[in-house]
Amino acid sequence: MVFGLFKQADTGADEVKASGAAPVIAFHSTGRVAWSARDTASLTKNGFQGNPVGFRVVKMIAEAAAALPLVLQDAERRYETHPFLDLFARPNQGQARADMLEALYAQILLSGDGYLEIVTSPEGDPLELYVLRSDRMAIIPGSDGWPIAYEYRVGARKHRFDMTGAEMPICHIRSFHPQDDHYGLSPLQAAASAVDVHNSASRWSKSLLDNAARPSGAIVYRGSDGQGQLGEDQYARLLDEMASYHQGAANAGRPMLLEGGLDWKPMGFSPSDMEFQKTKEAAARDIAMSFGVPPMLLGLPGDATYANYQEAHRAFYRLTVLPMAQKVLASVSNWLGSYVEGEAKFLPDLDNIPALSVEREARWKRVSEAEFLSPAEKRAMLGLPKLGDE
């Protein structure tokens, strides 16, 4: 009601406060769209911990990238022994190489930023590597815009990593963000709306099951004297009985006893109700697309982009896993190069990735049959280092 704006006419009758919709008590309502927060903690909770599609695509990419066979090489040779190899084999006391890389890739996918900390000996030799949580890290830019320090906060405690020296204790790997100079844009941020739709559809389905998987209806009251309004006590009692005896899976199929002029009017499923499953599947495909995972690999119906599973698997590695792994490994190799002399870099060993075996065989055959190429040129085309006598 609005008070003090309009003067009501005196009709001489007692005022009766009643809604024109009082005869119908509908157990169905609509509301405004409510989107979840877009900060890293909320996105991780809703899109990874609370969404099966988001969880699966992040795990698929991170595990596949972490399991890639790696080689360490420069322009001259591949290394069998090297400080980098020892460091990656056991980066710290609690993690092996795959564990560390999986955590790093997952942080980048969830937040758009990945942070590696290096622990060195008093002589400056690398000893251990640690993946730091992105949601706890803050960048402190200098007057020129470049980071001069990183601040890692856990509760009330914080630690500052100085980045002004010759050696950098933090390696920051970020995804491209067109509107941020310091932090990256994660695929989960791009998929946030689809995640909300998928989660809302799941909650809708759960609520439908909790209400005996039946559409909502309306209780219509019409008193014997024609009055169409329940008293306050009657209304409260009705709501209490509905909640206690007719909602929930335990009350599925329980008959409803109506009295005193009450009548139940069932409502059929609306077209929007019937489309919820399709909406959920479309949202799942949008989530998978934003991460670069073919929906076919997730078993989502209605997607026939690739002719078969093998082709989708190969596209997953070529278009998603390898570009991400190559970018991260290049950044880490460049960062570690300030601690050890040389130009050695980590690279994915493309010859030992099962998903690319068909491509590898075709490429080797094509290059080996090219008689106009010298052996050195063939090795260069295949990404192999030079031989000692070349």
C-alpha positions in Angstrom: 0.0 0.0 0.0 1.1 3.6 -0.6 0.4 5.9 2.3 -0.2 9.7 2.1 -0.2 9.9 -1.6 -3.8 9.6 -2.4 -6.9 10.5 -0.4 -9.5 7.7 -0.3 -13.2 8.6 -0.6 -15.4 8.0 2.4 -17.9 5.3 1.3 -19.5 4.9 4.7 -18.7 1.2 4.6 -16.2 -0.7 6.8 -12.9 -1.0 5.0 -12.2 -4.6 3.8 -8.6 -5.3 2.9 -8.7 -8.1 0.4 -6.8 -9.0 -2.7 -8.6 -9.5 -6.0 -6.6 -12.8 -6.4 -7.6 -14.0 -2.9 -9.8 -16.9 -4.2 -6.8 -18.6 -5.8 -3.8 -19.7 -3.8 -1.3 -20.7 -6.4 1.7 -22.8 -5.5 3.7 -21.6 -8.4 5.6 -18.4 -8.8 8.1 -16.7 -11.0 10.8 -14.2 -10.1 13.6 -12.1 -11.5 16.8 -13.6 -12.8 19.4 -14.1 -10.1 22.9 -14.5 -11.4 25.7 -15.8 -9.1 28.7 -13.7 -8.2 31.6 -13.6 -10.6 34.5 -13.6 -8.2 36.9 -16.6 -8.2 35.6 -18.2 -5.0 32.0 -18.1 -6.1 32.8 -19.3 -9.6 34.8 -22.2 -8.3 32.0 -23.2 -5.8 29.2 -22.9 -8.4 31.0 -23.9 -11.6 33.4 -26.6 -10.4 32.4 -27.9 -6.9 28.7 -27.6 -7.6 28.4 -28.4 -11.3 29.2 -31.8 -12.8 29.9 -30.5 -16.3 32.2 -27.8 -15.1 34.0 -30.3 -12.8 34.4 -32.8 -15.6 35.8 -30.4 -18.2 38.3 -28.9 -15.8 39.5 -32.3 -14.7 39.7 -33.6 -18.3 41.8 -30.7 -19.5 44.0 -30.5 -16.4 44.7 -34.2 -16.1 45.3 -34.6 -19.9 47.7 -31.7 -19.9 49.5 -32.9 -16.8 49.9 -36.4 -18.2 51.6 -35.3 -21.4 55.0 -36.8 -21.9 57.6 -34.0 -21.8 61.0 -33.6 -23.3 63.7 -31.0 -22.3 65.7 -29.8 -25.3 67.4 -26.9 -26.9 68.5 -26.3 -30.5 71.4 -28.8 -30.1 70.1 -31.8 -28.2 67.6 -33.4 -25.9 68.6 -33.8 -22.3 68.6 -37.0 -20.4 69.9 -35.4 -17.2 69.4 -31.8 -16.2 68.5 -29.9 -13.1 65.1 -29.0 -14.6 64.3 -32.7 -15.1 65.1 -33.4 -11.4 63.1 -30.4 -10.3 60.0 -31.5 -12.3 60.3 -35.1 -11.3 59.8 -34.2 -7.7 58.9 -30.5 -7.4 58.2 -30.7 -3.6 57.8 -33.2 -0.8 54.0 -33.5 -1.2 53.6 -33.7 -5.0 55.0 -35.4 -8.1 55.2 -33.8 -11.5 51.7 -34.7 -12.6 50.1 -33.5 -9.3 51.9 -30.1 -9.5 51.0 -29.6 -13.2 47.4 -30.6 -12.7 47.0 -28.1 -9.9 48.6 -25.4 -12.0 46.4 -26.1 -15.1 43.3 -26.3 -12.9 44.1 -22.9 -11.3 44.4 -21.3 -14.7 41.1 -22.8 -15.9 39.2 -21.8 -12.8 40.6 -18.3 -12.3 42.5 -17.3 -15.4 45.8 -17.1 -13.4 48.4 -19.6 -12.3 51.2 -18.9 -9.8 54.3 -21.0 -9.2 56.7 -20.3 -6.3 60.3 -21.4 -6.4 62.4 -22.2 -3.3 66.1 -22.0 -3.8 69.2 -22.9 -1.8 71.5 -20.3 -0.3 73.6 -20.6 -3.5 70.5 -19.8 -5.6 70.0 -23.3 -7.0 66.3 -24.3 -7.5 65.1 -26.8 -4.9 61.3 -26.9 -4.9 58.2 -25.6 -6.8 54.8 -24.9 -5.3 51.5 -24.0 -6.9 49.8 -21.1 -5.1 46.1 -20.5 -4.9 45.0 -17.8 -7.3 42.3 -16.5 -5.1 44.8 -15.7 -2.4 47.3 -13.8 -4.6 47.2 -10.1 -5.2 49.4 -8.2 -7.7 51.1 -5.0 -6.5 52.0 -2.9 -9.6 54.7 -0.3 -9.7 54.6 3.2 -11.2 55.3 1.8 -14.7 52.4 -0.7 -14.4 54.6 -3.8 -14.1 54.3 -5.9 -10.9 56.9 -5.1 -8.3 55.6 -7.6 -5.8 53.0 -10.3 -5.2 51.1 -10.5 -1.9 49.8 -13.9 -0.8 47.2 -13.7 2.0 45.8 -16.5 4.1 43.4 -15.2 6.7 45.0 -12.4 8.6 48.5 -13.4 7.6 50.2 -12.3 4.4 53.5 -12.8 2.7 55.1 -10.5 0.1 57.2 -11.8 -2.8 59.6 -9.1 -4.1 59.8 -9.0 -7.9 62.4 -6.3 -8.3 65.5 -8.4 -8.1 67.4 -10.3 -10.7 65.7 -13.6 -9.8 61.9 -13.8 -9.7 60.4 -16.0 -6.9 57.0 -16.1 -8.7 56.0 -17.2 -12.1 52.6 -15.7 -13.1 50.9 -17.4 -16.0 47.6 -15.7 -17.1 45.0 -16.1 -19.7 44.3 -13.3 -22.1 42.0 -10.7 -20.7 41.0 -7.8 -23.0 40.1 -5.4 -20.1 42.6 -6.2 -17.4 46.3 -5.5 -17.4 47.2 -7.8 -14.5 44.7 -10.7 -14.2 43.5 -13.3 -16.7 40.1 -14.2 -17.9 39.1 -17.8 -17.1 36.9 -20.0 -19.3 34.7 -20.4 -16.2 33.9 -16.7 -16.3 32.8 -16.9 -19.9 30.6 -19.9 -19.0 29.2 -18.4 -15.8 25.7 -17.7 -17.3 25.5 -21.2 -18.7 26.6 -22.6 -15.3 23.8 -20.7 -13.6 21.3 -22.0 -16.1 22.5 -25.6 -15.7 22.5 -25.3 -11.9 19.0 -23.7 -11.8 17.7 -26.5 -14.1 19.1 -29.1 -11.8 17.5 -27.5 -8.8 14.2 -27.3 -10.7 14.4 -31.0 -11.4 15.2 -31.7 -7.7 12.3 -29.6 -6.6 10.0 -31.4 -9.0 11.0 -34.8 -7.6 10.5 -33.5 -4.0 7.0 -32.6 -5.0 6.2 -36.1 -6.3 7.3 -35.1 -9.8 3.9 -33.5 -10.5 3.2 -30.1 -11.8 1.9 -27.5 -9.4 -1.7 -26.7 -8.9 -4.0 -24.2 -7.2 -6.4 -24.5 -4.3 -9.6 -22.6 -4.9 -11.8 -21.5 -2.0 -15.4 -20.6 -2.3 -17.4 -20.3 0.8 -21.1 -21.3 1.1 -22.0 -17.6 1.3 -20.0 -16.8 -1.8 -17.1 -15.3 0.1 -13.8 -16.0 -1.6 -11.3 -15.2 1.2 -9.8 -17.5 3.9 -9.3 -16.2 7.4 -5.8 -15.8 8.7 -6.0 -18.9 10.9 -7.4 -21.0 8.0 -4.8 -19.8 5.6 -1.9 -20.5 8.0 -3.3 -24.0 8.8 -3.7 -24.7 5.0 -0.1 -23.8 4.3 1.1 -25.9 7.3 -0.8 -29.0 6.2 0.5 -28.6 2.6 4.1 -28.5 3.8 3.7 -31.3 6.3 1.6 -33.8 4.5 1.8 -33.2 0.7 5.4 -32.1 -0.1 8.5 -34.2 -0.3 9.3 -37.7 -1.7 7.9 -39.4 1.4 4.5 -38.0 0.6 4.4 -38.9 -3.0 0.9 -40.1 -4.0 -0.7 -39.2 -0.7 -4.3 -38.3 -1.1 -5.4 -34.7 -0.3 -8.4 -34.2 1.8 -10.1 -30.8 1.3 -12.9 -29.4 3.4 -14.9 -26.2 3.9 -15.3 -25.1 0.3 -11.8 -25.9 -0.9 -11.3 -27.4 -4.3 -8.0 -28.6 -6.0 -7.4 -27.5 -9.6 -4.5 -29.3 -11.1 -2.3 -27.5 -13.6 -0.6 -29.2 -16.5 3.0 -28.8 -17.4 3.6 -25.6 -19.3 5.8 -25.5 -22.4 8.6 -23.9 -20.3 8.4 -26.9 -17.9 8.7 -29.4 -20.8 11.7 -27.5 -22.2 13.8 -27.5 -19.0 15.7 -30.7 -20.0 16.6 -29.3 -23.4 17.6 -26.0 -21.7 19.9 -27.9 -19.3 21.5 -29.9 -22.2 22.1 -26.7 -24.1 23.7 -25.1 -21.1 25.9 -28.1 -20.7 27.1 -27.8 -24.3 27.8 -24.1 -23.7 30.0 -24.9 -20.7 31.9 -27.5 -22.6 32.3 -25.2 -25.6 33.8 -22.4 -23.5 36.5 -24.7 -22.2 37.1 -26.3 -25.6 36.0 -29.8 -24.8 33.9 -31.5 -27.5 30.5 -32.3 -26.0 30.7 -35.8 -27.6 33.5 -36.6 -25.0 31.1 -35.8 -22.2 28.3 -37.9 -23.6 26.0 -35.0 -24.1 23.1 -35.7 -26.5 22.3 -33.8 -29.6 25.9 -33.1 -30.7 27.3 -34.6 -33.8 30.0 -32.1 -34.7 32.6 -34.9 -35.1 32.2 -38.0 -37.2 33.4 -40.3 -34.4 34.8 -40.3 -30.9 38.4 -40.7 -32.1 38.2 -37.6 -34.2 36.7 -35.6 -31.2 39.5 -36.9 -29.0 42.1 -35.8 -31.4 40.5 -32.4 -31.7 40.4 -32.1 -27.9 44.2 -32.5 -27.8 45.0 -30.4 -30.8 42.7 -27.5 -30.0 42.7 -27.4 -26.2 45.2 -29.5 -24.4 48.3 -28.9 -26.4 48.0 -25.1 -26.9 47.5 -24.7 -23.1 50.4 -27.0 -22.2 52.7 -25.3 -24.7 51.9 -21.9 -23.4 52.4 -22.9 -19.7 55.6 -24.9 -20.4 57.1 -22.0 -22.4 56.4 -19.6 -19.5 57.8 -21.9 -16.9 60.9 -22.7 -19.0 61.6 -19.0 -19.6 61.2 -18.3 -15.9 63.5 -21.2 -14.8 66.1 -20.1 -17.3 67.1 -17.2 -15.0 68.3 -19.8 -12.4 70.2 -22.2 -14.7 72.4 -21.3 -17.7 71.3 -22.6 -21.1 68.4 -22.4 -23.5 66.7 -25.7 -22.5 62.9 -25.7 -22.7 60.2 -28.1 -21.8 58.1 -29.3 -24.8 55.3 -31.9 -25.1 56.6 -35.0 -26.7 54.2 -35.2 -29.6 55.5 -38.6 -30.8 54.3 -40.3 -27.6 50.8 -39.0 -27.3 48.4 -41.9 -28.2 45.6 -39.5 -29.3 47.8 -38.2 -32.1 49.2 -41.5 -33.3 47.3 -41.3 -36.6 48.6 -37.8 -37.3 52.1 -38.8 -36.3 52.3 -41.8 -38.6 51.0 -39.7 -41.6 53.5 -36.9 -40.9 56.5 -39.2 -40.5 55.6 -41.0 -43.7 55.1 -37.7 -45.6 58.5 -36.3 -44.4 60.4 -39.5 -44.9 59.2 -39.8 -48.5 60.3 -36.3 -49.3 63.5 -37.1 -51.2 64.3 -33.4 -51.9 64.8 -32.8 -48.1 68.1 -33.5 -46.4 68.2 -35.5 -43.1 68.9 -32.3 -41.2 65.8 -30.6 -42.8 63.6 -33.6 -42.0 64.7 -33.6 -38.4 63.9 -29.9 -38.2 60.5 -30.4 -39.7 59.7 -33.1 -37.1 60.9 -30.8 -34.2 63.9 -32.9 -33.4 67.3 -31.4 -32.4 70.3 -31.5 -34.6 72.6 -34.5 -34.6 76.1 -34.0 -33.3 77.8 -34.0 -36.7 75.3 -31.6 -38.4 
